[in-house]
């Protein structure tokens, strides 16, 4: 086991790769949805979207357990256990011939992915605090955005060579590389004397502390809304490209461009958060998205887009949704964890579980409401971001 702390730049890169296990599991599947729909659910192609939300749901449930377990046994063992469950879910997903069984395997995948996803945040909180923590997370998220930029293209190549089931072999390799890097280079960040027993009473006390802290609860609520907007967009985006704009073949290229442009949000956030603070950036980003999504929805319903401008306007809007996520989610995570460093694992778990599970409950109906146009998702995102903006206005300005 390594004992020397990682250089900060390498630590950020490792965080990005651990986060990217989740991203690759979502974005890499997008090009496969049409094939899976034709093969497993030809009578209701919209159900193929549940391949995305079932994974996210499993991840949300898993986060409730990953943090407390990491508070007891340490960060590294908790991540390794999560990766093992993730690999098992991937193997089962590659073997199934039923959509329902595939969704169950994706749920198991998500449960395992909760380990890398949530415990890495607790690792950051072990080592950093305040705006510096938000800055570290922003840099990791900036690198992390390269994965969604290339994941659909990689997924399309894998599908061309091995079919959609081959994607699950690829994610297993990716997870093994990330966990191997952690094994060789990153020391344990939670000292033995700071670990908490895995007992019901301490867990309940920690849960109550998380859920009675006004700043934390507000941050979780806003995260729920932003994640709902993000997952709703991800669920519908492939169908919009295919059915609305007839650009299924070029979808991976456009998605890569969107992800790369949106990735600038994390770089911008990392440079501004130390000066302006997390609250200001989150509030401004949500206000911007309310305006953009509202205008897009009205223009689309009224049929005011010239044919030559409709698709570029949609690309701009989709990029803005991802850009908004880049300016908000890292900061919201930092806001939620900042007052709770002494129970960082539990705080990260409750935060991630509630925000993700409730976001799935928001995103699934939005995705299933797809009617051949982007109007349902645009109107929904304007509403979600408006609610988030109102909540952020209630947070004290010093954050």
C-alpha positions as CSV (number, residue, x, y, z in Angstrom):
1,X,0.0,0.0,0.0
2,X,1.4,3.4,-0.9
3,X,2.3,5.8,1.9
4,X,3.5,8.9,0.2
5,X,0.7,11.4,-0.7
6,X,0.0,11.9,-4.4
7,X,0.9,15.2,-6.1
8,X,-2.2,17.3,-6.4
9,X,-2.3,17.2,-10.2
10,X,-2.2,13.4,-10.2
11,X,-4.8,13.2,-7.4
12,X,-7.1,15.4,-9.5
13,X,-6.5,13.1,-12.5
14,X,-7.3,10.0,-10.4
15,X,-10.5,11.7,-9.1
16,X,-11.5,12.4,-12.7
17,X,-11.0,8.8,-13.7
18,X,-13.0,7.4,-10.8
19,X,-15.8,9.9,-11.5
20,X,-15.6,8.8,-15.2
21,X,-16.6,5.2,-14.4
22,X,-20.1,6.7,-13.9
23,X,-19.9,8.9,-17.0
24,X,-18.7,6.1,-19.3
25,X,-21.5,3.8,-18.0
26,X,-24.1,6.4,-19.0
27,X,-22.8,8.2,-22.1
28,X,-21.2,5.2,-23.6
29,X,-24.6,3.5,-23.7
30,X,-26.4,6.3,-25.6
31,X,-25.5,5.0,-29.1
32,X,-26.7,1.5,-28.1
33,X,-30.3,2.6,-27.2
34,X,-31.8,2.3,-30.7
35,X,-30.4,-1.3,-31.1
36,X,-31.5,-2.3,-27.6
37,X,-34.9,-0.8,-28.3
38,X,-35.3,-2.8,-31.5
39,X,-34.0,-6.0,-30.0
40,X,-35.5,-6.0,-26.5
41,X,-38.5,-3.6,-26.5
42,X,-39.7,-3.0,-30.1
43,X,-43.3,-2.2,-29.1
44,X,-42.3,0.7,-26.8
45,X,-39.0,2.2,-27.8
46,X,-39.2,4.9,-25.2
47,X,-38.6,2.2,-22.5
48,X,-35.0,1.9,-23.7
49,X,-34.4,5.3,-21.9
50,X,-34.8,3.4,-18.6
51,X,-31.4,1.8,-19.3
52,X,-30.0,5.2,-18.3
53,X,-32.3,6.0,-15.3
54,X,-32.1,2.4,-13.9
55,X,-28.3,2.8,-13.6
56,X,-28.7,6.2,-12.0
57,X,-31.3,4.9,-9.6
58,X,-29.0,2.0,-8.5
59,X,-26.2,4.5,-8.0
60,X,-28.4,6.8,-5.9
61,X,-29.4,3.9,-3.6
62,X,-25.9,2.7,-3.3
63,X,-24.6,6.1,-2.2
64,X,-26.6,5.8,1.0
65,X,-24.4,2.8,2.0
66,X,-21.1,3.6,0.4
67,X,-20.3,6.6,2.5
68,X,-21.0,5.1,5.9
69,X,-19.1,2.0,5.0
70,X,-16.1,4.1,4.0
71,X,-16.3,5.9,7.3
72,X,-15.9,2.5,9.0
73,X,-13.5,0.5,6.8
74,X,-11.7,3.3,5.0
75,X,-12.0,5.0,1.6
76,X,-9.9,2.6,-0.5
77,X,-11.6,-0.7,0.6
78,X,-15.0,0.9,0.0
79,X,-14.1,1.9,-3.5
80,X,-12.7,-1.5,-4.3
81,X,-15.9,-3.2,-3.0
82,X,-18.0,-0.9,-5.2
83,X,-15.9,-1.7,-8.3
84,X,-16.3,-5.5,-7.7
85,X,-20.1,-5.1,-7.6
86,X,-20.0,-2.9,-10.6
87,X,-18.1,-5.5,-12.6
88,X,-20.6,-8.2,-11.5
89,X,-23.4,-6.1,-12.8
90,X,-21.6,-5.5,-16.1
91,X,-21.1,-9.2,-16.6
92,X,-24.8,-9.9,-16.0
93,X,-25.8,-7.1,-18.3
94,X,-23.7,-8.5,-21.1
95,X,-25.4,-11.9,-20.9
96,X,-29.1,-11.0,-20.6
97,X,-31.7,-11.2,-23.4
98,X,-34.6,-9.5,-21.6
99,X,-35.0,-5.7,-21.1
100,X,-36.3,-6.3,-17.5
101,X,-33.2,-8.3,-16.6
102,X,-31.0,-5.8,-18.3
103,X,-32.5,-3.0,-16.2
104,X,-31.9,-5.1,-13.1
105,X,-28.3,-5.6,-14.1
106,X,-27.9,-1.9,-14.7
107,X,-29.4,-1.3,-11.3
108,X,-26.7,-3.6,-9.8
109,X,-24.0,-1.7,-11.9
110,X,-25.2,1.5,-10.4
111,X,-25.1,0.2,-6.9
112,X,-21.4,-0.7,-7.4
113,X,-20.6,2.6,-9.2
114,X,-21.8,4.4,-6.1
115,X,-18.5,3.4,-4.4
116,X,-16.2,5.3,-6.7
117,X,-18.6,8.1,-7.2
118,X,-19.4,9.0,-3.6
119,X,-16.3,7.8,-1.7
120,X,-14.0,9.9,-3.9
121,X,-15.9,13.0,-2.7
122,X,-15.3,11.9,0.9
123,X,-11.6,11.6,0.0
124,X,-11.5,15.2,-1.2
125,X,-13.2,16.3,2.0
126,X,-10.5,14.4,4.0
127,X,-7.8,16.4,2.4
128,X,-9.3,19.8,1.5
129,X,-12.1,22.2,2.7
130,X,-14.0,25.3,1.7
131,X,-13.5,27.0,-1.7
132,X,-10.3,25.1,-2.2
133,X,-12.3,21.8,-2.1
134,X,-14.7,23.3,-4.7
135,X,-11.7,24.2,-6.8
136,X,-10.2,20.7,-6.7
137,X,-13.6,19.1,-7.6
138,X,-14.0,21.6,-10.5
139,X,-10.6,20.7,-11.9
140,X,-11.5,17.0,-11.6
141,X,-14.9,17.6,-13.3
142,X,-13.1,19.5,-16.1
143,X,-11.0,16.4,-16.9
144,X,-14.1,14.2,-16.3
145,X,-16.0,16.0,-19.1
146,X,-13.5,14.5,-21.7
147,X,-15.2,11.1,-21.0
148,X,-18.7,12.1,-22.1
149,X,-17.1,13.9,-25.1
150,X,-15.6,10.6,-26.4
151,X,-17.8,8.0,-24.7
152,X,-20.5,7.9,-27.4
153,X,-17.9,7.7,-30.2
154,X,-16.1,4.9,-28.3
155,X,-19.5,3.2,-27.7
156,X,-20.3,3.4,-31.4
157,X,-17.0,1.8,-32.4
158,X,-17.5,-1.0,-29.9
159,X,-21.0,-1.6,-31.1
160,X,-19.8,-1.7,-34.7
161,X,-17.2,-4.4,-33.8
162,X,-18.9,-6.4,-31.0
163,X,-22.5,-5.3,-30.8
164,X,-24.0,-3.4,-27.9
165,X,-23.1,-6.1,-25.4
166,X,-19.4,-5.3,-26.0
167,X,-19.8,-2.0,-24.2
168,X,-20.0,-3.9,-20.9
169,X,-16.6,-5.5,-21.5
170,X,-15.2,-2.1,-22.2
171,X,-16.5,-0.6,-18.9
172,X,-15.0,-3.5,-17.0
173,X,-11.6,-2.8,-18.4
174,X,-12.0,0.9,-17.6
175,X,-13.0,0.2,-14.0
176,X,-10.0,-2.2,-13.5
177,X,-7.6,0.5,-14.8
178,X,-9.0,3.1,-12.4
179,X,-9.0,0.9,-9.4
180,X,-5.5,-0.3,-10.2
181,X,-4.2,3.3,-10.3
182,X,-5.8,3.8,-6.9
183,X,-4.2,0.7,-5.5
184,X,-0.7,1.6,-6.6
185,X,-0.6,5.4,-6.0
186,X,-3.2,6.7,-3.5
187,X,-2.7,6.2,0.2
188,X,-5.7,5.8,2.5
189,X,-7.1,9.3,3.4
190,X,-9.1,8.4,6.5
191,X,-6.9,7.7,9.5
192,X,-7.9,4.8,11.7
193,X,-8.6,7.1,14.7
194,X,-11.1,9.0,12.7
195,X,-13.2,6.1,11.6
196,X,-16.7,5.5,12.9
197,X,-18.3,2.2,13.9
198,X,-20.9,0.8,11.5
199,X,-23.7,0.8,14.1
200,X,-27.3,2.0,13.7
201,X,-27.3,4.6,16.5
202,X,-24.2,6.6,15.2
203,X,-25.5,6.3,11.7
204,X,-28.9,7.6,12.7
205,X,-27.3,10.5,14.6
206,X,-25.2,11.4,11.6
207,X,-28.2,11.2,9.3
208,X,-30.2,13.5,11.6
209,X,-27.3,16.0,11.7
210,X,-27.2,16.0,7.9
211,X,-30.9,16.5,7.5
212,X,-31.3,19.2,10.1
213,X,-28.6,21.4,8.7
214,X,-30.3,24.1,6.6
215,X,-27.5,24.8,4.2
216,X,-26.9,21.1,3.6
217,X,-30.6,20.4,3.0
218,X,-31.0,23.3,0.6
219,X,-27.9,22.2,-1.3
220,X,-29.3,18.7,-1.6
221,X,-32.6,20.1,-2.9
222,X,-30.9,22.2,-5.6
223,X,-28.7,19.3,-6.6
224,X,-31.9,17.2,-7.0
225,X,-33.3,19.7,-9.4
226,X,-30.1,20.1,-11.4
227,X,-29.5,16.4,-11.6
228,X,-33.1,16.0,-12.7
229,X,-32.5,18.4,-15.5
230,X,-29.2,16.8,-16.5
231,X,-30.6,13.2,-16.5
232,X,-33.7,14.2,-18.3
233,X,-31.6,15.8,-21.0
234,X,-29.4,12.7,-21.3
235,X,-32.4,10.4,-21.5
236,X,-33.9,12.2,-24.4
237,X,-30.9,13.5,-26.4
238,X,-30.3,10.5,-28.6
239,X,-34.0,10.3,-29.6
240,X,-34.1,14.0,-30.4
241,X,-31.1,13.7,-32.6
242,X,-32.6,10.6,-34.3
243,X,-36.3,11.4,-34.5
244,X,-36.5,15.2,-34.4
245,X,-33.5,16.1,-36.5
246,X,-32.7,12.8,-38.3
247,X,-29.0,12.9,-37.3
248,X,-28.6,9.6,-35.6
249,X,-25.4,8.8,-37.5
250,X,-23.6,12.0,-36.5
251,X,-24.9,11.9,-32.9
252,X,-21.5,10.8,-31.3
253,X,-19.7,13.7,-33.1
254,X,-22.2,16.3,-32.0
255,X,-22.3,14.9,-28.5
256,X,-18.5,15.1,-28.3
257,X,-18.6,18.8,-29.4
258,X,-21.3,19.6,-26.8
259,X,-19.4,17.9,-24.0
260,X,-16.1,19.6,-24.9
261,X,-17.8,23.0,-25.1
262,X,-19.6,22.4,-21.8
263,X,-16.4,21.3,-20.2
264,X,-15.2,24.9,-20.2
265,X,-17.7,25.5,-17.4
266,X,-15.6,23.5,-14.9
267,X,-12.5,25.5,-15.9
268,X,-14.4,28.7,-15.6
269,X,-15.8,27.7,-12.2
270,X,-12.3,26.7,-10.9
271,X,-11.0,30.2,-11.8
272,X,-14.0,32.1,-10.4
273,X,-15.1,30.2,-7.3
274,X,-12.2,31.5,-5.2
275,X,-13.2,35.1,-5.9
276,X,-17.0,35.0,-6.2
277,X,-18.0,32.1,-4.0
278,X,-20.1,29.1,-4.6
279,X,-23.5,30.6,-4.0
280,X,-23.1,33.5,-6.5
281,X,-22.0,31.2,-9.3
282,X,-24.7,28.6,-8.7
283,X,-27.4,31.3,-8.6
284,X,-26.2,33.0,-11.7
285,X,-26.0,29.8,-13.6
286,X,-29.5,28.7,-12.7
287,X,-30.9,32.2,-13.7
288,X,-29.1,32.0,-17.0
289,X,-30.6,28.5,-17.7
290,X,-34.2,29.7,-16.8
291,X,-33.9,32.4,-19.5
292,X,-32.3,30.1,-22.1
293,X,-34.7,27.2,-21.7
294,X,-37.7,29.4,-21.4
295,X,-36.9,31.3,-24.6
296,X,-36.1,28.0,-26.4
297,X,-39.4,26.4,-25.4
298,X,-41.5,29.5,-26.4
299,X,-39.7,29.8,-29.7
300,X,-40.2,26.1,-30.5
301,X,-43.9,26.0,-29.6
302,X,-44.6,29.1,-31.6
303,X,-42.7,27.7,-34.6
304,X,-40.5,30.7,-34.9
305,X,-37.3,28.9,-35.7
306,X,-36.2,29.1,-39.4
307,X,-35.3,25.6,-40.6
308,X,-31.6,26.5,-40.9
309,X,-31.4,27.7,-37.3
310,X,-33.5,25.2,-35.5
311,X,-30.8,22.5,-35.1
312,X,-28.0,25.0,-34.2
313,X,-30.3,26.5,-31.6
314,X,-30.9,23.0,-30.1
315,X,-27.2,22.4,-30.0
316,X,-26.7,25.7,-28.2
317,X,-29.4,24.9,-25.7
318,X,-28.1,21.3,-24.9
319,X,-24.6,22.8,-24.4
320,X,-26.0,25.3,-22.0
321,X,-27.7,22.6,-19.9
322,X,-24.4,20.8,-19.5
323,X,-22.6,24.1,-18.9
324,X,-25.1,24.9,-16.1
325,X,-24.4,21.5,-14.5
326,X,-20.6,22.3,-14.7
327,X,-21.1,25.6,-12.9
328,X,-23.4,24.1,-10.2
329,X,-22.9,20.5,-9.2
330,X,-19.3,20.7,-8.0
331,X,-20.1,23.8,-5.9
332,X,-23.3,22.2,-4.5
333,X,-21.4,19.1,-3.4
334,X,-18.8,21.3,-1.7
335,X,-21.6,23.4,0.0
336,X,-23.2,20.2,1.3
337,X,-20.0,18.7,2.6
338,X,-18.3,21.8,4.0
339,X,-20.0,21.9,7.4
340,X,-19.8,18.1,7.9
341,X,-16.2,17.2,7.6
342,X,-16.3,15.1,10.7
343,X,-18.9,12.8,9.0
344,X,-17.9,13.3,5.4
345,X,-18.7,9.8,4.3
346,X,-22.2,9.9,5.7
347,X,-22.8,13.4,4.5
348,X,-21.7,12.5,1.0
349,X,-23.9,9.4,1.0
350,X,-27.1,11.1,2.2
351,X,-26.4,14.0,-0.2
352,X,-25.8,11.7,-3.2
353,X,-28.6,9.3,-2.4
354,X,-31.4,11.8,-1.9
355,X,-30.3,14.0,-4.8
356,X,-29.9,11.1,-7.3
357,X,-32.9,9.0,-6.4
358,X,-35.3,12.0,-6.4
359,X,-33.6,13.2,-9.7
360,X,-34.5,9.9,-11.3
361,X,-38.1,10.4,-10.2
362,X,-38.0,13.7,-12.0
363,X,-36.0,12.7,-15.0
364,X,-37.8,9.5,-16.0
365,X,-41.2,11.1,-16.6
366,X,-39.5,13.9,-18.5
367,X,-37.8,11.5,-20.8
368,X,-40.9,9.4,-21.3
369,X,-42.8,12.5,-22.2
370,X,-40.8,12.8,-25.4
371,X,-43.3,13.6,-28.2
372,X,-41.0,14.0,-31.2
373,X,-39.9,17.5,-30.2
374,X,-37.6,18.9,-27.5
375,X,-40.4,21.1,-26.0
376,X,-41.2,18.8,-23.0
377,X,-37.6,18.8,-21.8
378,X,-37.0,22.5,-22.5
379,X,-40.1,23.5,-20.5
380,X,-39.2,21.1,-17.7
381,X,-35.7,22.4,-17.4
382,X,-36.8,26.0,-17.2
383,X,-39.1,25.1,-14.4
384,X,-36.5,23.0,-12.5
385,X,-33.9,25.7,-12.7
386,X,-36.4,28.4,-11.6
387,X,-37.2,26.4,-8.5
388,X,-33.4,25.9,-7.8
389,X,-32.8,29.6,-8.2
390,X,-35.5,30.4,-5.7
391,X,-33.9,28.0,-3.2
392,X,-30.4,29.4,-3.7
393,X,-31.6,32.9,-2.9
394,X,-32.4,31.6,0.6
395,X,-28.7,30.6,1.3
396,X,-26.6,33.2,3.2
397,X,-24.3,35.2,1.0
398,X,-21.1,34.4,2.7
399,X,-20.9,30.9,1.0
